[in-house]
Amino acid sequence: SFSADGKQFGNPVSATHNIDPKSEGAFIKELSVELPQQKARFVKLKATNFGVCPPWHRGVGDDAWLFVDEIMVE
């Protein structure tokens, strides 16, 4: 979501993906959303992971990790 003052944020938008959660290795997936043109000084991003690694994962029972390398706003 976006904000001009960093306190009041507008309605959030969502981006989803079709990545198989059982995929292994490092990879890049670009997600994007189309928004009406607007002015904003702040961007709030929320990304979620599994929480705890599921039974089929080699880290089963451990906390899941999520790595985000780059966020681009145009």
Helices and strands as residue ranges (DSSP letters): E 2-3, E 42-43
